[in-house]
């Protein structure tokens, strides 16, 4: 009877290790949501292509390169102009 106990212990440890490794890997797959507005995300992608975008919604049609709310007057031009 004492010979059966040592052979069960490694099996229980192996099952526990496999279960713990699967539960920890699924937690690492989550990513935070971006707080950047969709238009500004697209502006950053366009910037990698050489296009600069500005939001001209401000008072007196002031243009800014960063904004936090949706922009109704988005102006995107090649960076050389």
Z-matrix of the N, CA and C atoms (Angstrom, degrees):
N
C 1 1.435
C 2 1.525 1 111.19
N 3 1.303 2 117.46 1 -35.05
C 4 1.454 3 119.74 2 -179.59
C 5 1.533 4 111.54 3 -72.96
N 6 1.308 5 119.24 4 -18.17
C 7 1.461 6 121.43 5 -179.97
C 8 1.530 7 111.68 6 -78.66
N 9 1.325 8 118.84 7 -21.74
C 10 1.461 9 121.83 8 -179.28
C 11 1.535 10 111.22 9 -78.79
N 12 1.318 11 118.58 10 -31.19
C 13 1.467 12 121.58 11 -177.63
C 14 1.536 13 113.02 12 -64.47
N 15 1.329 14 120.51 13 -44.92
C 16 1.465 15 119.17 14 -179.98
C 17 1.534 16 113.07 15 -63.75
N 18 1.310 17 120.21 16 -29.55
C 19 1.462 18 121.45 17 -178.69
C 20 1.534 19 111.75 18 -78.19
N 21 1.329 20 117.93 19 -22.07
C 22 1.463 21 121.29 20 179.55
C 23 1.530 22 110.60 21 -82.24
N 24 1.298 23 118.49 22 -32.49
C 25 1.453 24 122.01 23 -177.42
C 26 1.538 25 113.26 24 -60.82
N 27 1.332 26 120.42 25 -46.74
C 28 1.472 27 118.78 26 176.92
C 29 1.538 28 112.58 27 -62.68
N 30 1.308 29 117.13 28 -33.92
C 31 1.461 30 120.93 29 178.48
C 32 1.531 31 110.37 30 -66.06
N 33 1.317 32 117.68 31 -43.45
C 34 1.471 33 121.21 32 178.24
C 35 1.526 34 110.30 33 -64.76
N 36 1.322 35 117.75 34 -41.49
C 37 1.466 36 121.14 35 177.50
C 38 1.532 37 111.44 36 -63.52
N 39 1.304 38 117.28 37 -39.81
C 40 1.459 39 121.37 38 178.84
C 41 1.530 40 111.17 39 -64.73
N 42 1.311 41 117.69 40 -44.87
C 43 1.465 42 121.81 41 178.61
C 44 1.523 43 110.44 42 -63.53
N 45 1.320 44 117.36 43 -42.13
C 46 1.468 45 121.18 44 178.31
C 47 1.528 46 110.60 45 -63.48
N 48 1.313 47 118.37 46 -42.70
C 49 1.464 48 121.78 47 179.44
C 50 1.530 49 111.11 48 -63.41
N 51 1.315 50 118.00 49 -43.42
C 52 1.463 51 121.54 50 179.61
C 53 1.525 52 110.45 51 -64.64
N 54 1.320 53 117.42 52 -43.29
C 55 1.471 54 121.18 53 179.58
C 56 1.523 55 110.77 54 -62.94
N 57 1.320 56 118.30 55 -44.26
C 58 1.462 57 121.68 56 -178.82
C 59 1.529 58 111.48 57 -67.22
N 60 1.320 59 117.97 58 -36.38
C 61 1.464 60 119.91 59 -179.30
C 62 1.532 61 110.84 60 -69.17
N 63 1.321 62 118.78 61 -32.79
C 64 1.469 63 121.35 62 178.49
C 65 1.521 64 111.59 63 -73.96
N 66 1.304 65 118.56 64 -38.10
C 67 1.467 66 119.97 65 -178.56
C 68 1.519 67 111.59 66 -72.63
N 69 1.321 68 119.34 67 -33.16
C 70 1.455 69 121.44 68 -179.90
C 71 1.524 70 111.62 69 -75.04
N 72 1.310 71 119.74 70 -32.53
C 73 1.461 72 120.81 71 -178.43
C 74 1.526 73 111.87 72 -72.11
N 75 1.323 74 118.83 73 -28.62
C 76 1.460 75 119.89 74 -179.43
C 77 1.527 76 111.51 75 -73.70
N 78 1.319 77 118.30 76 -24.96
C 79 1.457 78 121.30 77 178.50
C 80 1.525 79 110.19 78 -72.42
N 81 1.302 80 119.01 79 -33.06
C 82 1.460 81 122.73 80 -176.93
C 83 1.525 82 112.77 81 -74.03
N 84 1.325 83 119.24 82 -9.99
C 85 1.451 84 121.69 83 -176.81
C 86 1.523 85 113.24 84 -80.30
N 87 1.312 86 119.21 85 -13.40
C 88 1.463 87 121.68 86 -178.13
C 89 1.524 88 110.22 87 -77.44
N 90 1.360 89 116.05 88 149.99
C 91 1.462 90 120.44 89 176.67
C 92 1.514 91 108.65 90 -135.03
N 93 1.306 92 117.93 91 149.47
C 94 1.468 93 120.02 92 -179.56
C 95 1.524 94 111.31 93 -71.36
N 96 1.320 95 116.07 94 149.69
C 97 1.449 96 120.81 95 176.27
C 98 1.522 97 109.90 96 -77.16
N 99 1.301 98 116.11 97 146.37
C 100 1.458 99 120.93 98 -179.05
C 101 1.520 100 110.01 99 -77.45
N 102 1.336 101 116.38 100 139.21
C 103 1.458 102 120.66 101 178.28
C 104 1.526 103 111.34 102 -96.73
N 105 1.342 104 117.53 103 3.40
C 106 1.461 105 121.77 104 179.57
C 107 1.533 106 108.53 105 -80.61
N 108 1.344 107 118.01 106 134.04
C 109 1.466 108 120.28 107 177.28
C 110 1.530 109 110.66 108 -59.90
N 111 1.345 110 118.09 109 148.93
C 112 1.465 111 120.77 110 -176.77
C 113 1.530 112 113.37 111 -56.59
N 114 1.336 113 117.98 112 -38.82
C 115 1.462 114 119.50 113 -179.71
C 116 1.523 115 111.48 114 -63.53
N 117 1.324 116 117.18 115 -38.71
C 118 1.463 117 119.94 116 -179.94
C 119 1.525 118 110.33 117 -71.93
N 120 1.341 119 117.83 118 -31.73
C 121 1.462 120 120.17 119 174.97
C 122 1.520 121 110.30 120 -62.66
N 123 1.345 122 116.25 121 -43.66
C 124 1.461 123 120.04 122 177.91
C 125 1.517 124 110.78 123 -64.79
N 126 1.324 125 117.55 124 -36.94
C 127 1.461 126 121.31 125 178.64
C 128 1.522 127 110.29 126 -61.28
N 129 1.333 128 117.92 127 -37.89
C 130 1.464 129 120.55 128 178.62
C 131 1.524 130 110.81 129 -68.13
N 132 1.330 131 117.18 130 -36.15
C 133 1.464 132 120.29 131 177.40
C 134 1.526 133 109.79 132 -68.13
N 135 1.341 134 116.99 133 -42.46
C 136 1.464 135 120.53 134 178.17
C 137 1.522 136 111.13 135 -62.76
N 138 1.322 137 117.44 136 -34.14
C 139 1.464 138 121.29 137 179.87
C 140 1.526 139 110.87 138 -61.28
N 141 1.315 140 117.98 139 -33.10
C 142 1.463 141 120.45 140 177.79
C 143 1.516 142 110.90 141 -69.67
N 144 1.335 143 117.62 142 -19.02
C 145 1.466 144 122.10 143 178.33
C 146 1.526 145 112.22 144 -96.68
N 147 1.334 146 117.85 145 2.66
C 148 1.453 147 121.80 146 178.25
C 149 1.514 148 113.69 147 91.91
N 150 1.332 149 117.80 148 19.48
C 151 1.465 150 122.31 149 179.07
C 152 1.524 151 108.21 150 -114.04
N 153 1.333 152 117.17 151 130.18
C 154 1.461 153 122.36 152 -179.38
C 155 1.527 154 108.60 153 -106.18
N 156 1.331 155 116.95 154 128.43
C 157 1.463 156 121.78 155 179.88
C 158 1.526 157 110.15 156 -110.81
N 159 1.335 158 115.30 157 142.05
C 160 1.462 159 122.34 158 177.53
C 161 1.518 160 108.40 159 -134.35
N 162 1.331 161 116.26 160 150.37
C 163 1.457 162 122.71 161 174.97
C 164 1.527 163 107.71 162 -101.70
N 165 1.329 164 115.89 163 121.08
C 166 1.474 165 121.24 164 -177.21
C 167 1.530 166 110.85 165 -109.32
N 168 1.319 167 117.25 166 44.82
C 169 1.466 168 123.22 167 179.70
C 170 1.523 169 113.25 168 -93.51
N 171 1.306 170 118.47 169 -8.07
C 172 1.462 171 121.51 170 -173.11
C 173 1.515 172 112.93 171 -67.64
N 174 1.320 173 115.74 172 174.06
C 175 1.463 174 120.70 173 178.74
C 176 1.522 175 109.00 174 -65.90
N 177 1.328 176 116.79 175 133.09
C 178 1.456 177 121.18 176 -177.28
C 179 1.516 178 112.58 177 71.28
N 180 1.329 179 116.85 178 24.94
C 181 1.475 180 123.69 179 -178.76
C 182 1.531 181 112.51 180 56.79
N 183 1.330 182 116.63 181 36.77
C 184 1.456 183 120.79 182 175.49
C 185 1.524 184 109.02 183 -68.16
N 186 1.316 185 116.43 184 139.50
C 187 1.464 186 121.47 185 -179.19
C 188 1.530 187 109.73 186 -107.91
N 189 1.322 188 115.44 187 137.45
C 190 1.460 189 121.18 188 176.15
C 191 1.525 190 109.05 189 -128.18
N 192 1.316 191 116.48 190 150.85
C 193 1.465 192 120.55 191 -179.33
C 194 1.525 193 112.48 192 -87.11
N 195 1.344 194 118.00 193 -11.63
C 196 1.468 195 121.81 194 175.75
C 197 1.518 196 108.82 195 -128.73
N 198 1.332 197 116.64 196 145.77
C 199 1.455 198 121.76 197 178.93
C 200 1.519 199 108.95 198 -152.28
N 201 1.327 200 115.99 199 157.68
C 202 1.467 201 120.99 200 -176.30
C 203 1.517 202 112.91 201 -112.32
N 204 1.323 203 118.22 202 -15.13
C 205 1.461 204 122.26 203 -179.58
C 206 1.524 205 109.08 204 -117.70
N 207 1.335 206 118.36 205 165.47
C 208 1.464 207 119.87 206 176.87
C 209 1.530 208 111.32 207 -57.19
N 210 1.305 209 116.43 208 143.99
C 211 1.468 210 122.85 209 -176.47
C 212 1.521 211 109.37 210 -112.37
N 213 1.341 212 116.63 211 125.76
C 214 1.465 213 119.70 212 179.60
C 215 1.522 214 111.96 213 -89.17
N 216 1.340 215 117.65 214 -18.68
C 217 1.469 216 121.62 215 179.43
C 218 1.522 217 109.55 216 -120.05
N 219 1.312 218 115.36 217 70.47
C 220 1.464 219 121.27 218 -179.66
C 221 1.524 220 108.71 219 -85.58
N 222 1.322 221 116.45 220 129.81
C 223 1.458 222 122.22 221 -177.72
C 224 1.519 223 108.64 222 -121.74
N 225 1.323 224 116.30 223 116.50
C 226 1.468 225 121.48 224 -179.44
C 227 1.523 226 108.98 225 -120.54
N 228 1.329 227 116.05 226 124.95
C 229 1.460 228 122.30 227 -178.09
C 230 1.520 229 109.52 228 -134.76
N 231 1.353 230 117.31 229 157.89
C 232 1.465 231 119.10 230 172.92
C 233 1.521 232 109.64 231 -60.64
N 234 1.306 233 118.20 232 146.72
C 235 1.467 234 121.48 233 -172.40
C 236 1.520 235 113.11 234 -65.94
N 237 1.335 236 119.47 235 -17.73
C 238 1.454 237 121.30 236 -178.40
C 239 1.524 238 112.99 237 -80.76
N 240 1.322 239 119.08 238 -14.44
C 241 1.473 240 120.22 239 -179.48
C 242 1.489 241 111.97 240 -86.38
